[in-house]
Amino acid sequence: MERTYGEKAVLLAEEVVKKDGGMENSRAKKEGLPLFVRDDLPSYSGIATFLKSPYIENPNDIKDLDVVFLGAPFDVGTTFRPGTRFGPESMRSISKLFKTYNFEQGIDLAQEIKMGDLGDIYSIHNIDRYIDQLAGAVSTVLKQGVFPVILGGDHSIAYGTIKGVAESIDGNVGVIQLDRHLDTTPYMMGEKMHDTPLYHAGQLKNVNPENIVHIGIGGWQNDPRAAVGTKERGETVLTCDDVEELGVDKVAEIALEKAWANGVKAVYLTVDIDVVDSGFISGTGWPEPGGLTSREVLRLVRRLAEPGLVGMELVEVSPPYDNNQQTALLGVRIICDTICSLVKNKHLPLY
């Protein structure tokens, strides 16, 4: 009889424990307590960096790291409910609940990769100037060979982050967006708001719109002109109905084929938390019923990460509307599952 998933997971746990020095090396068996918090216990204490990773003060000295977390506390691009400027803070705070070990995958990130938190990108309340801030920050990370994870912030930041990726990659860049909304309107209220970043990203010289894929689109909050524009430019649009009828794995297969086509050198993942059904998450600027389930989005990001990614972001967590930090909690889980898949598929560590 084939082993259950639970049995397989426990066998993987044995390997994690061996790497950590065996059962006798358990902290629970050590006598005495430290005077100050310096690891993951107690979970409610300690400085709120992402996953309690070390705070890194010098952004130009991160070459020894594999992954860095950057906050983008910005919500000037919102068109309805503000509050996403507090998204990075909320995700860092709730990430204290997480250990670096994933039961199903049998991977302890702390054993496999080096992570650090660079803090927040300096926020300027001007969209065009902040786009330059974002691009510079992401480029600073990538040019040192480190994987960036950006904690949003509203989705207007995606143009800046993708611009930073495009400036750092010698070749074409593909983009996969998980979102209930296309975000391909050229301008909203005369500005590059959170409805517009994928349109502007597609204008970058090494981002071909044919390598831009949107997953989870639907509902009552999309512009028909934006939809027609995606068709004219050759972008790929997959709805939640596509996920339901085709299945997560097939949708991921289609998305990866399109994003990596035509000699693309790297793919960037941008996840808007509102792609998830608003019954699961309340703390976002444009909640929409009928989105993906938590399990679907987690399986989806794991599959999308299998061929490798150049970076990722999680945007639109808005704490003022978040019930018990459930939205921030799922945002952290999406990030962790993506990183775990990159480790499992040998894309991290990078060297």
N, C-alpha and C positions, 0 to 999 in steps of 0.2 A: 504494500500500500504506500502511495506517495505521501511524503511528509506534508503536514499542514503548513500554512504560512507562519503560524505561531511557532511550530517546531523549528522551522528554518531560521526564524528570527532569533530564537534562543541559541541556536548553534553559532550564529554570527556574533551574538553577544559574548560567547566564550572567547572568540578571537579578539574582540575589543578588550576584554579583561586581561588576556595574555599580553597584549601590547602595553597595557597599563601596569604590568608587573605582577599580575596574578591576584587571586582572591585575598591572599595574606597581606597585600599592599593596600587594602581598602582603608580609606580615611576613617570609616566607622570604627575600625579596630585600633586606631591610634589613640594613645592617651593624651589628655590635655587639650586645651583650646587656645587658638591664637588670640592675641590681644586685639588685633584689627582684622577687618574683612579684607581678604586678598584673593578669594576665588569665588565659586558660584554659590556658596552657602554662607549665611541664610539667603534665600532667594529674594527676600524683601529688602535687603540692605545692599550697601555698596553704591558706587558711582554708576549712574545710568548710561553707560555706553552700550552699544548694540551687542547683545549676547555677552555682556561684561568683558568684551575684548579690550585690550589695552588702549588707552587714549594716546594718540600720536600727535605731538605738537608741530613737528616740522613736516610739511607736506612734500618737501623735496628730498626727504630721507626715508623712503618707504620701500626701497629695493629688496629688502629681506622679507617683505610680506607677500602673501598670495592674494589676499582680498582686503579691501578697505571699504568702510562704510562712511558715506558722506550725507549729511542732512542738507536739504534744500527747503528751508522754512519760508515758503513764498506762497501767497494766495492773491496777489494783485491781479492774476489772470482769471479769477473766478467770475462767473456771470450770474450766480444765484446765491448760494450759501457760502460765505467765507468761513475760515477756520483751519484750512489745511496748513497754514504756517506753523501750527502746533503738531502736525503729523509726525515729524521726526522725533520730537520729544516723547510723544505717546508711544511710538513703536519701540524706542529705546527703553522706556519705562516697563512696558509689558514684556519685553524680551527677557527680563529677569526671570520670568517663569520657565524659560526654556533652558534645558541642558544642551550641550553640544553633541550629544549622542542621539541618533535616530534609531528607534527600535526595529522598524520594518527593514531598513536598508543595512543595519548592522554597521553603521559608520559613525565614528566620533570625529567631528570636524576638528576638534582641538588636537587630536592625534595626527591628523592627515595634513592640515594646512595651517599657515600662520595668518591670523586676522588682526586687524586694528581699526580703530575708529578715529577718523580725522576731524570729527566735530562737524560744524555747519559751514557751508559756503556763505560768505558774507552777503546778506540780502539787501538789495537796492530796490526801492519802490518805483522802479521804472522797468517795464518789460524788456525793452530792447537792450538796456544796459545790463540787466540781469542775465539775459541770454549770453552775453559775452562773459559774464562771471562764471556761468555754468560750463560753457565751452572750455574756458581756461582751466577750471578745476578738474574736469574730466580728462582733458589732455595732459595735465600734470601727472595724473595717476597712470594713464595708459603708457605714457612715454617712459615710465619706469618699469613697465612690464607687469603691472599689478591690475587685478580685476576690480573695477569699481561697482559698488552697489549704492545707488542714490535713493535716499528716503525723502519722498515728497511730502509736502508741496503739491500745488495744483498741477494739472497736466500741461500747462503752458511751458513748463520746464523742459518738456521732451524735445522741443526744437533746439534748445541750448545744449542739452546732453548729447543728442545725436550729432549736432554740429561739432562738438568736441571729439566724438568718436571718429567722424568723417575726416577731421583734420589730423588725426593720429594714425590713420590706417593707410598704407600704401596700396590702394586698390578699392574696389567697390564694396559698399556696406549694405547689407540687408537689414530690414526692420520688421519685427513681429510685434503687433500691438494686441493686447487683450483689453477689450473695452466694450461697453454697451453703445458707445457713440463713435462715429467715424473720426471726429476731430480733424476733418479735412476742409473746413470752410476757410477760404483765404484770409478773411478778417471778420472779427465780431466786434461791434461797437467801435469800429475804426482801429482796433488793436489786434495784436497777436495773442488772443486770449486762449483759454484752455480748450476751445473748440477748434483750434487752428494748427497745432504743432505738426501734425503729420503732413499737412499740405506743404508747409515751409521746409520740412525735412526733405521732402521729395524734390525740392528745387536745388538742393546741394549738388555740386558737380559730380560727386561719386556716390550718390544715393539715387539709384534708378527706381522710379515708382513701380516698375514691374517686380521689384524685389521687396515691396512693402505689402505686408499681409495683416488684415484686420480680422480678429476672431471674437465672436460674442455679440456682434452688432445686432441691434433690434429695438423694438419698443416705439415710444411716442415722442422721442426727443432728438430725432435726426433731421437734417435738412436735405430735401430731395435734390437740391443743386449740388450739395456735397457728394451725394451718392452718385449722381451722373458724372461728376468730376473723377471719381475713382475709376469708373469704367473707361472714360476717355484716356486716362493716364495709364491704364493697364494694371491697376492694383487689384489685389485679391481680397474679396469680402466673404467671410464665413459667419453665419448667424448661429444663435443658440439652437435653432431648429436643425441646422447642419450637425451640430455636436450631438443632438439627441438622435437623429436618424442615422448618421454615419458612424457615430461613436468617437470618443476622444482620440483613440489611436489613429484612426483614418484622417481625422481633421488635422492632427499634428503632422502626419505624413504629407498631406497636401501643403500645409503651411511651410514645412521645411524644404520641400521641393521648390516652391516658388521663391522663398527667401534666399536660398543658396544658389539659385540658377545663374547662368551667364557669368561664371567665374567669380562670384562674390567671395571676398577674402574673410569677412567677419559679419556676424549677425548680432544685433542688439535687441534686447527684450524690454519692452515697456508695458507695464501692467497697471491699468487703472482699476482700483479695487471695486469700482461700480460695475465691473463685468459680472460680479457675483450678485445673485438675487438679493434684492433689498430685504427679503425676509431673513436673510442670514446676517446682513450688515446694514446698519442704519447710519453710521458715521461717515457720510460722504456728501459731496456737494450736489450731485444729481442722482439720487437713488432711483432705481428702475426695477419694478417687479419682472420676473420671468427670466432672470439671468442664469448664469451657471451655478451649480451647487458647489459647496466647498470641496467635496471630493473630486468633482470634475476639474476644477481649476488647479488643484494640487497635482492630479495625474497629468494634466495638460502641460504644466510648466516642467515637470520632470521629463516628459517626452521631448519637449522643445529644447531642453538643455543637452540632450544626448549627443548631438554632433558638436557641441561646444558653443559658447557665446563669448562676446567680447566685453560685455557688461550688461547691467540690468538696472531697472528702477521700479519702485512701487510708489504710486502716487494716489492722491485724492482721499487720503485718510483725514477726516475732519473731526477732531475730538469733541467740539462743542455739541455734536449731534450723535456721538457714539455712546451706545448703551453698554456700560461696564467694560469698555475698551474692546468689545468683540470685534470691531472692524480692524483696529490696530493689531489685535491678536492674530487674525487671519492674514493680515499683511506680513507680519513677521514670519508666519508659517510658510507663506508663499516664497519668501526670500530664502528661508532655510532649506526648503525642499529643492529649490533651484540649485543652490550651492551644493547640496548633497548629491544631486544628480551629476553635476560637473565633476565632483570628486570620484563618484562611482564609475564614470565613463572616462576617467584618466585625463580630464582637461584641467584639473587642478590637483596638486600644485602645477604651476605653469612650467617649472624647470625640473 
